Amino acid sequence: MPYRAKRERNPAVTVAVSHELDEILRARAAANHRSVTKEVVFLIETALGCSSEQVREAIHLLYKAGIEVTEPGTAQPA
């Protein structure tokens, strides 16, 4: 049987929201063809100015330029 590495789970965050906000999030998620969780993550990434896709694209461009990325940065937007 081949060895399979355990997949690390992302940390979970629980947030209580009003019924109105829950309805808005569910409607946005449905309109954007995402789960509520993925919609919330998208909104947080957008608010922080850094999406997972932007990070992947930036790392890819650095790789193409011959710049090695060994550790993710921790700087926050100004």
N, C-alpha and C positions, 0 to 999 in steps of 0.2 A: 504494500500500500504506500503511495507516495506521501511524502511529508508535506503538510500544509501549515504554513505559519498562521498563528492566531491573528485575526483582524482586530486592530485596536478600535475601540468604540470611542466616538467623540463624547466629550463631557456633556451631560444633560443639564439643562437649566429649566426650572419650572417657574412660570410667571402667572399670577392671577390677574385676569383682565375683566373689565365690565362686560355685561351681555352685549352692549352696543358695539364695543370694540371687537368682541368675538365674531359678531355678525359681519362686521366690516372686513376682518381678516379672512373669514371663510369666503366671502364674496370675491375679494381680491385674488385669493388663491385659486378659486374656480375660474375666474376670468383669465388668469395667467397660466392655467393648466399646471398648477403646482399643488403640493400638499400644503397644509397650513404651516407645518414646520419649515418647509423650504421657503415659503413666502416670508415668514418671520426672519429667517436667516438672511434672505435677500434684502429685506428692509434694513436690518442691522448693518449688513455690509455696505449698503448704499449710504446710510447715515454716517458711517465711519469713513467713507470714501475709499474703500478697498474691498473689491469682491474677489472671491476665489479664482474666478476666471481671469481677472486682471493680474493677479499674482502669478498664475500659471503662465500667462502670456509674457509677463515681464521676465520671468526666469528663463523662458524659452528664448527670448531675444538676447538675454545676457549670454546664454549658452552658445547661441549662433555667433555672438561677437567674441567668443573664446574666453569669456569671464566665468570663472568657476564660482558657483554659489554653494557654500558649505553649511551655512546656518541661516535660518530665516531671521529677518530683522524684527526689532520690537518697537521701532519708532512709531509714534502716533501722529496723525495729521495735525498740522498747526491750526 
